[in-house]
Amino acid sequence: MRITAPRTAWLCFVLLAAPAYTRAQTSLDGVWSGIFTTRHDPYWHIEDWGCFNGCTDEGIAHLKGLLADPKNDHVPVFALIGQSWAFMRESMRPHVIGPGVDIFNTINDANDPTLNCEPYGFAREVVNALPIEIQRSSKNLVINYEEWSETRTIYLDGRAHPKNPKPTRLGHSIGHWDGDVLVVDTVGLSPDIFYPQYAGGGFSEHAHAVEIYTVLEDPRRLRLDLMVEDPTMLSKPFTVHKIWLYKPEMKLVKDSCKDYPTKP
């Protein structure tokens, strides 16, 4: 695992700044649901709708501020969520560089490649709104994503990344446990984009990602802290946070492009 000083600082900050929740088992096995498929669960709050695909720290604080401001009492909730997405997008704009600038300025909801049935790339798939299922496979973990019916292996058997990995949509991922926290390092990613609504930019084959998965209790849920760095496209790492609820009774369904009314 190639660790640079800035990345180490980010990782230490996330681990040390995490709230003191009840110690959880390290098992991530089972199905974890986002708000779309368990919207009536009492755990979810309004800000979870705004962060169903992940939020930056600044975006979360901005949305909470909008919701707490009495001047916004007459504003529809989803309009406030839209404002928070616009805030996150504008916060990212100064940090998009190189070829990413053109992507940032041209990709939007109207020309999103998924409208042509192109599956999500790494940065969107790992925080997608649909359920995920995590299973053990020998010493490794397999994540099955309902969104686009993708499957990904996290290698925990001690192997290193290939020296020259062939870029793929979800890349090559190796992980290790830091106490009860799973840390995943991913390289070998095919170029793709972040969500147009609140990020807009893209990443290249030089991108590198670190994911931190933490199981929290009462209720049992899974938190993801995601960092993507790319010297070609970004002047600073892009970071978001995402929450899933543990729903062992839930079954993943097969996803297909024709199931989306906005897709051809």
N, C-alpha and C positions, 0 to 999 in steps of 0.2 A: 504494500500500500504506500503510495507516494504522498507524503505529508509535507506541505510547506508551512512556514510560520503562520501566515494569515489563516490558513485552513485549520491549523491546530487551535488557534485562538478562538475561531468560530465554534469548533467542536467543544472546547472546554466551556465556553460561555453557555451553550445550550444545555450541557450536562449539569453544570453547577447552578444555573438559574432555574432549573425545573422545580416546580412546587413540590413540597414534601407530601406526596400522596402515599397511600397504603402501599407497601412493597408488594409487587405483583410477581407472579410466576413468570419465568422467562418464555413459556410456551406461547407462541403466536398462532398456533393451529386453530383453524375454524374460519367461519365466515364473519366478515366485518362490513357493516352497512353505513353508507353515507346518509344524509338527511333525505334524499329523494325517495328512498324506498322504505324509510321508517319515520316519515314526517310527523306522525302523531305521537311519537315517543316523547315523554315529558322532559327528557334530558335537553332536547334541542331548544335553542334560543334564536331570536331574530337574527343575531349576527352570524349564526351558523348558516343561514340561507345565503348571506353575502359571501361566505367563505366555503361554499360547498365544493369548490375546486381549489381551495387553499387561499391563504391571505398572507401578506407580509405583516410584520409587527406594526408598521406604520398604518397599513390599511385597516387592521383591526381597531387600532386606537382611533382612527379617523371615523370609522363607522359608529363606534360606541359614542363618540362625541356628537355626531349627528343625531343619534337616537335620543341622547340625553338632553339636547337643546330644546327648550319649550317652543322656540320659534319654528321648529319643524313639526309641531304636533299636527298640523293640517296637511303635511306632505305625505303622500302614500309611501309605505315602507319600502316597496321595491324601487321607488324613485330615489330614496336615500341610498339603497344598496347600489344603484347605478352610479350615484355620485361617488361612492367609495371606490368603485371600480375605476372611474375616471381619475380619481386621486392617485390610485396605485399606478395607473398607466403613466400619468404625468411624472410621478416620482421616479419611474424607471427611465424615462426619456433621456436625461442627461448622461446615463451610464451605458447607453447603446452606442457602439462604435463600429467602424468599418462597414462591411456588407450588411450588418444588422440594422443600420440606419434606414436603408431602402426597404427592408422587410418591415420595420416598425412603421414606416410611413405609408405602406401600400396594403399590408394584410389587414383585413377587417372581417366582421361577421358576414359580409356579403360575398366575399371571395375566399373564405376559409377553405383550404384544400379538402377538409372532410365533407364539404358539400358535394364533392366528386367521389365520395366513398373512399378517400384515402385515410387509413387508420391513423390514430394519434401517434406522434412520436413520443419519446421517453418523457419529456417534461410535462406533458399533459396526461399521458396514460397513468403515471404513478400517483396523480392526485385526482383522477377522474371521479365523477359523481356517483357511479354505480358501485355495487358491492364487489368485494374482493374475497378470495378464499386462499388461505395460506396452509400449505401441507408440508409435512416432512418427506424428504426423499433421501434415504440413507443418511448421510451426514449433512445434507444440504436442505434448503427450503425452496419450495416452488410456490410462486404467487400466480393464481389464476384470476384474471381480470374479466368481469362480465362485460365491461366496455370493450367492444371490438373482439371479444373472445380471445384475448391474448394470454400467453403463458410465458413466465419468466423464471429462471433459476438463479437463486442466490447461493453461490458456492461458499460453504463453510468448512471445507475439507482441507484448508491450508494451502491451496494452490495460489499462485500469483496470476496476475493478468498476463495474457499473451504479449509478447514483445511488440508485435505489429498486428493488433486485432483488426479483422475485417469489420468495418462499421455496419451495424445493424440497428434496427429501430429501437430496441431496448438495451443494446449494448452488452458488455460483459461485466458481470457483477460478482464481487467477492465480499464476504462479510466476516465480522467477528463480534463476539459478545463483550461488552464493557459492563460487567455486573449484570443487571437485568435489562440492559439497553442493547439493541442490535444496531451496529454501525455497518452500513453498506457503502462500498466504493465502486463506482461504475465508470468505465471508459469504453471506447469503441462505439460511439454513438453516431448514427446517421444524422446529417443536418436536418433540423426541423424547426418548429416555432413554439413559442409559449402561447397561452390563451390570448387571442386578440383583444378581448374585452378589457383586460387589466394589465397586460404585459406587452403584447404586440410584437416584440422583437423575436429574434431567432438565435439558434446556436449552431455551431459548426462541428465538424468531425474532431475538432480539438477540445470539445467540451469535456468536462469532468464533473461528476456529481457525487455528493455525499448525502446519504439518507440516514436519519436516526429514528428508529422505531422504539417507542416506549409504551408499555401496557400500563394503563392507569385503572384504578378501581372505583367502585361506587358512583356511577355504574362502570362496568368493565368496558374499556374503550382503548383504542389504539391511536396514538399521536405520532404523526410524521413531521419531522423537521427536515426540509429538503433544501440543499444548496447546490446551485449549478454555477460553475465558473467556466469562462471561455475567453482566453486572451484575444481571440479574433473578433468576437462580437460584443463583449461586455467589459467595461472598465472596472467593475466590481461585481462580486458574486450576486446572483439573484437568489433570494431565499423566501420560502413560503412555509406555512404550517397547515396541517390538515388533520381532522379528527374523524374516526369511524367508531361506530358502536358494535359491540360483540353480539352477534345474532346467530348462535349455533344452529337454530332450527331453519334458517333460511337456505335456500338452494339457488345457485347461480343459474340463470337462464341463458340460452344461446343468443348472442347479440348479432344483428345483421343490419346492413345499411338500409334495407327496405323498411325497417321498423321505425325510421325517423321520417316524419312528414316533411321536414325541411330538406331532406336529402332526396336525390332523384331515384 
